[in-house]
């Protein structure tokens, strides 16, 4: 988790966010943008995109699992916020 220090935007689970909020250890930026950029990839047809997407387990199975877990964490976060607002 410390290896992402310096990341501008990050989706994080409520449990991990709570653990980070309790950690007071000094943290140095691990990610630094040095301005290097790659050339933009060439155009891709929708058919080619769909083919490559369906051939990649990370793009199908893991993405779907990640979305389900993200939605569950969103519900947890909303419940925490609802509880905090009621207090």
Backbone as XML, in Angstrom:
<?xml version="1.0"?>
<chain id="A" units="angstrom">
  <residue number="1" name="UNK">
    <atom name="N" x="0.821" y="-1.179" z="0.000"/>
    <atom name="CA" x="0.000" y="0.000" z="0.000"/>
    <atom name="C" x="0.869" y="1.247" z="0.000"/>
  </residue>
  <residue number="2" name="UNK">
    <atom name="N" x="2.028" y="1.199" z="0.601"/>
    <atom name="CA" x="2.932" y="2.347" z="0.602"/>
    <atom name="C" x="3.538" y="2.599" z="-0.781"/>
  </residue>
  <residue number="3" name="UNK">
    <atom name="N" x="3.545" y="1.566" z="-1.618"/>
    <atom name="CA" x="4.136" y="1.722" z="-2.946"/>
    <atom name="C" x="3.305" y="2.630" z="-3.842"/>
  </residue>
  <residue number="4" name="UNK">
    <atom name="N" x="2.093" y="2.985" z="-3.434"/>
    <atom name="CA" x="1.242" y="3.887" z="-4.215"/>
    <atom name="C" x="1.293" y="5.324" z="-3.702"/>
  </residue>
  <residue number="5" name="UNK">
    <atom name="N" x="2.135" y="5.598" z="-2.729"/>
    <atom name="CA" x="2.257" y="6.962" z="-2.198"/>
    <atom name="C" x="2.653" y="7.914" z="-3.316"/>
  </residue>
  <residue number="6" name="UNK">
    <atom name="N" x="1.896" y="8.978" z="-3.463"/>
    <atom name="CA" x="2.134" y="9.942" z="-4.527"/>
    <atom name="C" x="1.105" y="9.842" z="-5.632"/>
  </residue>
  <residue number="7" name="UNK">
    <atom name="N" x="0.278" y="8.807" z="-5.602"/>
    <atom name="CA" x="-0.790" y="8.644" z="-6.587"/>
    <atom name="C" x="-1.839" y="9.730" z="-6.349"/>
  </residue>
  <residue number="8" name="UNK">
    <atom name="N" x="-2.219" y="10.459" z="-7.405"/>
    <atom name="CA" x="-3.178" y="11.556" z="-7.258"/>
    <atom name="C" x="-4.593" y="11.078" z="-6.997"/>
  </residue>
  <residue number="9" name="UNK">
    <atom name="N" x="-4.992" y="9.994" z="-7.605"/>
    <atom name="CA" x="-6.356" y="9.479" z="-7.459"/>
    <atom name="C" x="-6.284" y="7.967" z="-7.286"/>
  </residue>
  <residue number="10" name="UNK">
    <atom name="N" x="-7.139" y="7.459" z="-6.388"/>
    <atom name="CA" x="-7.071" y="6.047" z="-6.084"/>
    <atom name="C" x="-8.416" y="5.574" z="-5.561"/>
  </residue>
  <residue number="11" name="UNK">
    <atom name="N" x="-8.882" y="4.451" z="-6.050"/>
    <atom name="CA" x="-10.081" y="3.811" z="-5.507"/>
    <atom name="C" x="-9.599" y="2.872" z="-4.416"/>
  </residue>
  <residue number="12" name="UNK">
    <atom name="N" x="-10.182" y="3.017" z="-3.226"/>
    <atom name="CA" x="-9.679" y="2.273" z="-2.076"/>
    <atom name="C" x="-10.856" y="1.767" z="-1.238"/>
  </residue>
  <residue number="13" name="UNK">
    <atom name="N" x="-10.683" y="0.598" z="-0.663"/>
    <atom name="CA" x="-11.757" y="0.027" z="0.152"/>
    <atom name="C" x="-11.857" y="0.761" z="1.486"/>
  </residue>
  <residue number="14" name="UNK">
    <atom name="N" x="-13.043" y="0.783" z="2.084"/>
    <atom name="CA" x="-13.203" y="1.431" z="3.394"/>
    <atom name="C" x="-12.281" y="0.840" z="4.464"/>
  </residue>
  <residue number="15" name="UNK">
    <atom name="N" x="-12.078" y="-0.467" z="4.454"/>
    <atom name="CA" x="-11.204" y="-1.100" z="5.446"/>
    <atom name="C" x="-9.771" y="-0.594" z="5.312"/>
  </residue>
  <residue number="16" name="UNK">
    <atom name="N" x="-9.283" y="-0.506" z="4.090"/>
    <atom name="CA" x="-7.924" y="-0.026" z="3.857"/>
    <atom name="C" x="-7.821" y="1.465" z="4.184"/>
  </residue>
  <residue number="17" name="UNK">
    <atom name="N" x="-8.839" y="2.223" z="3.850"/>
    <atom name="CA" x="-8.850" y="3.649" z="4.165"/>
    <atom name="C" x="-8.775" y="3.858" z="5.681"/>
  </residue>
  <residue number="18" name="UNK">
    <atom name="N" x="-9.498" y="3.037" z="6.433"/>
    <atom name="CA" x="-9.452" y="3.136" z="7.894"/>
    <atom name="C" x="-8.056" y="2.799" z="8.416"/>
  </residue>
  <residue number="19" name="UNK">
    <atom name="N" x="-7.453" y="1.748" z="7.869"/>
    <atom name="CA" x="-6.104" y="1.367" z="8.297"/>
    <atom name="C" x="-5.107" y="2.488" z="7.997"/>
  </residue>
  <residue number="20" name="UNK">
    <atom name="N" x="-5.233" y="3.110" z="6.837"/>
    <atom name="CA" x="-4.335" y="4.215" z="6.480"/>
    <atom name="C" x="-4.530" y="5.414" z="7.398"/>
  </residue>
  <residue number="21" name="UNK">
    <atom name="N" x="-5.762" y="5.677" z="7.791"/>
    <atom name="CA" x="-6.032" y="6.833" z="8.648"/>
    <atom name="C" x="-5.414" y="6.666" z="10.032"/>
  </residue>
  <residue number="22" name="UNK">
    <atom name="N" x="-5.177" y="5.432" z="10.448"/>
    <atom name="CA" x="-4.595" y="5.163" z="11.768"/>
    <atom name="C" x="-3.071" y="5.074" z="11.728"/>
  </residue>
  <residue number="23" name="UNK">
    <atom name="N" x="-2.491" y="5.007" z="10.544"/>
    <atom name="CA" x="-1.040" y="4.869" z="10.393"/>
    <atom name="C" x="-0.388" y="6.251" z="10.426"/>
  </residue>
  <residue number="24" name="UNK">
    <atom name="N" x="0.490" y="6.479" z="11.394"/>
    <atom name="CA" x="1.161" y="7.778" z="11.515"/>
    <atom name="C" x="2.622" y="7.733" z="11.086"/>
  </residue>
  <residue number="25" name="UNK">
    <atom name="N" x="3.044" y="6.613" z="10.504"/>
    <atom name="CA" x="4.417" y="6.482" z="10.028"/>
    <atom name="C" x="4.666" y="7.470" z="8.895"/>
  </residue>
  <residue number="26" name="UNK">
    <atom name="N" x="5.822" y="8.183" z="8.917"/>
    <atom name="CA" x="6.118" y="9.107" z="7.811"/>
    <atom name="C" x="6.087" y="8.377" z="6.465"/>
  </residue>
  <residue number="27" name="UNK">
    <atom name="N" x="5.604" y="9.077" z="5.457"/>
    <atom name="CA" x="5.414" y="8.456" z="4.152"/>
    <atom name="C" x="6.014" y="9.332" z="3.063"/>
  </residue>
  <residue number="28" name="UNK">
    <atom name="N" x="6.974" y="8.794" z="2.352"/>
    <atom name="CA" x="7.594" y="9.515" z="1.232"/>
    <atom name="C" x="6.903" y="9.106" z="-0.060"/>
  </residue>
  <residue number="29" name="UNK">
    <atom name="N" x="6.798" y="10.046" z="-0.995"/>
    <atom name="CA" x="6.179" y="9.746" z="-2.289"/>
    <atom name="C" x="6.978" y="8.662" z="-3.002"/>
  </residue>
  <residue number="30" name="UNK">
    <atom name="N" x="6.296" y="7.621" z="-3.449"/>
    <atom name="CA" x="6.935" y="6.533" z="-4.190"/>
    <atom name="C" x="6.700" y="6.695" z="-5.690"/>
  </residue>
  <residue number="31" name="UNK">
    <atom name="N" x="5.606" y="7.360" z="-6.045"/>
    <atom name="CA" x="5.268" y="7.590" z="-7.448"/>
    <atom name="C" x="5.493" y="9.068" z="-7.771"/>
  </residue>
  <residue number="32" name="UNK">
    <atom name="N" x="6.338" y="9.326" z="-8.749"/>
    <atom name="CA" x="6.634" y="10.699" z="-9.140"/>
    <atom name="C" x="6.509" y="10.802" z="-10.657"/>
  </residue>
  <residue number="33" name="UNK">
    <atom name="N" x="5.718" y="11.753" z="-11.114"/>
    <atom name="CA" x="5.548" y="11.967" z="-12.552"/>
    <atom name="C" x="6.716" y="12.793" z="-13.070"/>
  </residue>
  <residue number="34" name="UNK">
    <atom name="N" x="7.525" y="12.167" z="-13.903"/>
    <atom name="CA" x="8.688" y="12.857" z="-14.460"/>
    <atom name="C" x="8.392" y="13.437" z="-15.834"/>
  </residue>
  <residue number="35" name="UNK">
    <atom name="N" x="7.124" y="13.395" z="-16.238"/>
    <atom name="CA" x="6.721" y="14.024" z="-17.486"/>
    <atom name="C" x="6.947" y="13.202" z="-18.739"/>
  </residue>
  <residue number="36" name="UNK">
    <atom name="N" x="7.438" y="11.979" z="-18.622"/>
    <atom name="CA" x="7.662" y="11.159" z="-19.808"/>
    <atom name="C" x="6.332" y="10.611" z="-20.306"/>
  </residue>
  <residue number="37" name="UNK">
    <atom name="N" x="6.109" y="10.663" z="-21.600"/>
    <atom name="CA" x="4.859" y="10.194" z="-22.191"/>
    <atom name="C" x="5.150" y="9.251" z="-23.365"/>
  </residue>
  <residue number="38" name="UNK">
    <atom name="N" x="4.321" y="8.230" z="-23.503"/>
    <atom name="CA" x="4.404" y="7.323" z="-24.644"/>
    <atom name="C" x="3.559" y="7.870" z="-25.776"/>
  </residue>
  <residue number="39" name="UNK">
    <atom name="N" x="3.886" y="7.485" z="-26.976"/>
    <atom name="CA" x="3.075" y="7.882" z="-28.125"/>
    <atom name="C" x="1.696" y="7.233" z="-28.011"/>
  </residue>
  <residue number="40" name="UNK">
    <atom name="N" x="0.674" y="7.927" z="-28.473"/>
    <atom name="CA" x="-0.690" y="7.400" z="-28.436"/>
    <atom name="C" x="-0.785" y="6.165" z="-29.336"/>
  </residue>
  <residue number="41" name="UNK">
    <atom name="N" x="-1.527" y="5.140" z="-28.898"/>
    <atom name="CA" x="-1.675" y="3.954" z="-29.747"/>
    <atom name="C" x="-2.518" y="4.276" z="-30.975"/>
  </residue>
  <residue number="42" name="UNK">
    <atom name="N" x="-2.396" y="3.444" z="-31.983"/>
    <atom name="CA" x="-3.173" y="3.637" z="-33.203"/>
    <atom name="C" x="-4.647" y="3.344" z="-32.985"/>
  </residue>
  <residue number="43" name="UNK">
    <atom name="N" x="-5.451" y="3.715" z="-33.948"/>
    <atom name="CA" x="-6.900" y="3.495" z="-33.865"/>
    <atom name="C" x="-7.211" y="1.997" z="-33.873"/>
  </residue>
  <residue number="44" name="UNK">
    <atom name="N" x="-8.304" y="1.638" z="-33.209"/>
    <atom name="CA" x="-8.726" y="0.242" z="-33.140"/>
    <atom name="C" x="-10.217" y="0.187" z="-33.457"/>
  </residue>
  <residue number="45" name="UNK">
    <atom name="N" x="-10.599" y="-0.785" z="-34.231"/>
    <atom name="CA" x="-12.022" y="-0.942" z="-34.527"/>
    <atom name="C" x="-12.730" y="-1.522" z="-33.307"/>
  </residue>
  <residue number="46" name="UNK">
    <atom name="N" x="-14.039" y="-1.357" z="-33.254"/>
    <atom name="CA" x="-14.800" y="-1.922" z="-32.140"/>
    <atom name="C" x="-14.694" y="-3.447" z="-32.145"/>
  </residue>
  <residue number="47" name="UNK">
    <atom name="N" x="-14.730" y="-4.042" z="-33.317"/>
    <atom name="CA" x="-14.632" y="-5.509" z="-33.414"/>
    <atom name="C" x="-13.290" y="-5.991" z="-32.850"/>
  </residue>
  <residue number="48" name="UNK">
    <atom name="N" x="-12.205" y="-5.302" z="-33.179"/>
    <atom name="CA" x="-10.886" y="-5.683" z="-32.662"/>
    <atom name="C" x="-10.840" y="-5.504" z="-31.147"/>
  </residue>
  <residue number="49" name="UNK">
    <atom name="N" x="-11.406" y="-4.397" z="-30.664"/>
    <atom name="CA" x="-11.438" y="-4.160" z="-29.225"/>
    <atom name="C" x="-12.182" y="-5.282" z="-28.514"/>
  </residue>
  <residue number="50" name="UNK">
    <atom name="N" x="-13.365" y="-5.613" z="-29.017"/>
    <atom name="CA" x="-14.169" y="-6.669" z="-28.376"/>
    <atom name="C" x="-13.443" y="-8.010" z="-28.389"/>
  </residue>
  <residue number="51" name="UNK">
    <atom name="N" x="-12.750" y="-8.308" z="-29.481"/>
    <atom name="CA" x="-12.001" y="-9.558" z="-29.576"/>
    <atom name="C" x="-10.909" y="-9.587" z="-28.505"/>
  </residue>
  <residue number="52" name="UNK">
    <atom name="N" x="-10.104" y="-8.534" z="-28.454"/>
    <atom name="CA" x="-9.013" y="-8.485" z="-27.480"/>
    <atom name="C" x="-9.562" y="-8.508" z="-26.044"/>
  </residue>
  <residue number="53" name="UNK">
    <atom name="N" x="-10.628" y="-7.806" z="-25.809"/>
    <atom name="CA" x="-11.246" y="-7.756" z="-24.480"/>
    <atom name="C" x="-11.706" y="-9.140" z="-24.048"/>
  </residue>
  <residue number="54" name="UNK">
    <atom name="N" x="-12.384" y="-9.847" z="-24.922"/>
    <atom name="CA" x="-12.899" y="-11.177" z="-24.592"/>
    <atom name="C" x="-11.808" y="-12.229" z="-24.451"/>
  </residue>
  <residue number="55" name="UNK">
    <atom name="N" x="-10.665" y="-12.005" z="-25.067"/>
    <atom name="CA" x="-9.551" y="-12.950" z="-24.986"/>
    <atom name="C" x="-8.737" y="-12.785" z="-23.700"/>
  </residue>
  <residue number="56" name="UNK">
    <atom name="N" x="-8.958" y="-11.705" z="-22.982"/>
    <atom name="CA" x="-8.145" y="-11.388" z="-21.821"/>
    <atom name="C" x="-8.926" y="-11.636" z="-20.526"/>
  </residue>
  <residue number="57" name="UNK">
    <atom name="N" x="-8.558" y="-12.669" z="-19.746"/>
    <atom name="CA" x="-9.280" y="-12.950" z="-18.500"/>
    <atom name="C" x="-9.274" y="-11.753" z="-17.544"/>
  </residue>
  <residue number="58" name="UNK">
    <atom name="N" x="-8.208" y="-10.975" z="-17.543"/>
    <atom name="CA" x="-8.148" y="-9.810" z="-16.661"/>
    <atom name="C" x="-9.229" y="-8.805" z="-17.041"/>
  </residue>
  <residue number="59" name="UNK">
    <atom name="N" x="-9.510" y="-8.701" z="-18.332"/>
    <atom name="CA" x="-10.497" y="-7.728" z="-18.808"/>
    <atom name="C" x="-11.926" y="-8.217" z="-18.625"/>
  </residue>
  <residue number="60" name="UNK">
    <atom name="N" x="-12.109" y="-9.499" z="-18.474"/>
    <atom name="CA" x="-13.476" y="-10.010" z="-18.337"/>
    <atom name="C" x="-13.755" y="-10.474" z="-16.913"/>
  </residue>
  <residue number="61" name="UNK">
    <atom name="N" x="-13.122" y="-11.556" z="-16.503"/>
    <atom name="CA" x="-13.414" y="-12.145" z="-15.191"/>
    <atom name="C" x="-12.984" y="-11.235" z="-14.046"/>
  </residue>
  <residue number="62" name="UNK">
    <atom name="N" x="-11.761" y="-10.763" z="-14.087"/>
    <atom name="CA" x="-11.247" y="-9.933" z="-12.995"/>
    <atom name="C" x="-11.939" y="-8.584" z="-12.947"/>
  </residue>
  <residue number="63" name="UNK">
    <atom name="N" x="-12.238" y="-8.023" z="-14.107"/>
    <atom name="CA" x="-12.949" y="-6.745" z="-14.138"/>
    <atom name="C" x="-14.332" y="-6.900" z="-13.513"/>
  </residue>
  <residue number="64" name="UNK">
    <atom name="N" x="-15.050" y="-7.943" z="-13.890"/>
    <atom name="CA" x="-16.385" y="-8.170" z="-13.330"/>
    <atom name="C" x="-16.304" y="-8.381" z="-11.819"/>
  </residue>
  <residue number="65" name="UNK">
    <atom name="N" x="-15.332" y="-9.167" z="-11.362"/>
    <atom name="CA" x="-15.158" y="-9.390" z="-9.932"/>
    <atom name="C" x="-14.812" y="-8.081" z="-9.229"/>
  </residue>
  <residue number="66" name="UNK">
    <atom name="N" x="-13.959" y="-7.291" z="-9.822"/>
    <atom name="CA" x="-13.587" y="-6.005" z="-9.240"/>
    <atom name="C" x="-14.771" y="-5.065" z="-9.132"/>
  </residue>
  <residue number="67" name="UNK">
    <atom name="N" x="-15.619" y="-5.049" z="-10.138"/>
    <atom name="CA" x="-16.806" y="-4.188" z="-10.106"/>
    <atom name="C" x="-17.750" y="-4.639" z="-9.001"/>
  </residue>
  <residue number="68" name="UNK">
    <atom name="N" x="-17.940" y="-5.950" z="-8.858"/>
    <atom name="CA" x="-18.796" y="-6.459" z="-7.779"/>
    <atom name="C" x="-18.240" y="-6.074" z="-6.408"/>
  </residue>
  <residue number="69" name="UNK">
    <atom name="N" x="-16.939" y="-6.219" z="-6.233"/>
    <atom name="CA" x="-16.316" y="-5.862" z="-4.949"/>
    <atom name="C" x="-16.379" y="-4.353" z="-4.705"/>
  </residue>
  <residue number="70" name="UNK">
    <atom name="N" x="-16.182" y="-3.583" z="-5.749"/>
    <atom name="CA" x="-16.273" y="-2.127" z="-5.622"/>
    <atom name="C" x="-17.682" y="-1.726" z="-5.185"/>
  </residue>
  <residue number="71" name="UNK">
    <atom name="N" x="-18.682" y="-2.340" z="-5.782"/>
    <atom name="CA" x="-20.071" y="-2.029" z="-5.421"/>
    <atom name="C" x="-20.344" y="-2.390" z="-3.962"/>
  </residue>
  <residue number="72" name="UNK">
    <atom name="N" x="-19.823" y="-3.524" z="-3.506"/>
    <atom name="CA" x="-20.002" y="-3.925" z="-2.104"/>
    <atom name="C" x="-19.317" y="-2.923" z="-1.175"/>
  </residue>
  <residue number="73" name="UNK">
    <atom name="N" x="-18.116" y="-2.489" z="-1.540"/>
    <atom name="CA" x="-17.410" y="-1.498" z="-0.724"/>
    <atom name="C" x="-18.136" y="-0.154" z="-0.739"/>
  </residue>
  <residue number="74" name="UNK">
    <atom name="N" x="-18.743" y="0.183" z="-1.875"/>
    <atom name="CA" x="-19.518" y="1.430" z="-1.959"/>
    <atom name="C" x="-20.680" y="1.385" z="-0.963"/>
  </residue>
  <residue number="75" name="UNK">
    <atom name="N" x="-21.354" y="0.248" z="-0.895"/>
    <atom name="CA" x="-22.462" y="0.109" z="0.054"/>
    <atom name="C" x="-21.959" y="0.234" z="1.497"/>
  </residue>
  <residue number="76" name="UNK">
    <atom name="N" x="-20.787" y="-0.365" z="1.801"/>
    <atom name="CA" x="-20.209" y="-0.246" z="3.139"/>
    <atom name="C" x="-19.895" y="1.219" z="3.464"/>
  </residue>
  <residue number="77" name="UNK">
    <atom name="N" x="-19.296" y="1.914" z="2.507"/>
    <atom name="CA" x="-18.937" y="3.317" z="2.716"/>
    <atom name="C" x="-20.178" y="4.159" z="2.940"/>
  </residue>
  <residue number="78" name="UNK">
    <atom name="N" x="-21.209" y="3.922" z="2.150"/>
    <atom name="CA" x="-22.459" y="4.673" z="2.320"/>
    <atom name="C" x="-23.078" y="4.407" z="3.695"/>
  </residue>
  <residue number="79" name="UNK">
    <atom name="N" x="-22.999" y="3.156" z="4.159"/>
    <atom name="CA" x="-23.532" y="2.829" z="5.488"/>
    <atom name="C" x="-22.721" y="3.540" z="6.575"/>
  </residue>
  <residue number="80" name="UNK">
    <atom name="N" x="-21.385" y="3.585" z="6.412"/>
    <atom name="CA" x="-20.550" y="4.305" z="7.373"/>
    <atom name="C" x="-20.900" y="5.789" z="7.400"/>
  </residue>
  <residue number="81" name="UNK">
    <atom name="N" x="-21.075" y="6.368" z="6.220"/>
    <atom name="CA" x="-21.408" y="7.787" z="6.125"/>
    <atom name="C" x="-22.801" y="8.056" z="6.709"/>
  </residue>
  <residue number="82" name="UNK">
    <atom name="N" x="-23.743" y="7.181" z="6.438"/>
    <atom name="CA" x="-25.090" y="7.337" z="6.990"/>
    <atom name="C" x="-25.034" y="7.297" z="8.516"/>
  </residue>
  <residue number="83" name="UNK">
    <atom name="N" x="-24.226" y="6.387" z="9.052"/>
    <atom name="CA" x="-24.070" y="6.286" z="10.500"/>
    <atom name="C" x="-23.414" y="7.528" z="11.086"/>
  </residue>
  <residue number="84" name="UNK">
    <atom name="N" x="-22.429" y="8.073" z="10.378"/>
    <atom name="CA" x="-21.736" y="9.273" z="10.854"/>
    <atom name="C" x="-22.654" y="10.488" z="10.808"/>
  </residue>
  <residue number="85" name="UNK">
    <atom name="N" x="-23.501" y="10.553" z="9.796"/>
    <atom name="CA" x="-24.412" y="11.696" z="9.653"/>
    <atom name="C" x="-25.513" y="11.632" z="10.718"/>
  </residue>
  <residue number="86" name="UNK">
    <atom name="N" x="-25.896" y="10.419" z="11.130"/>
    <atom name="CA" x="-26.958" y="10.257" z="12.125"/>
    <atom name="C" x="-26.440" y="10.570" z="13.537"/>
  </residue>
  <residue number="87" name="UNK">
    <atom name="N" x="-25.132" y="10.430" z="13.708"/>
    <atom name="CA" x="-24.553" y="10.661" z="15.050"/>
    <atom name="C" x="-24.434" y="12.121" z="15.397"/>
  </residue>
</chain>
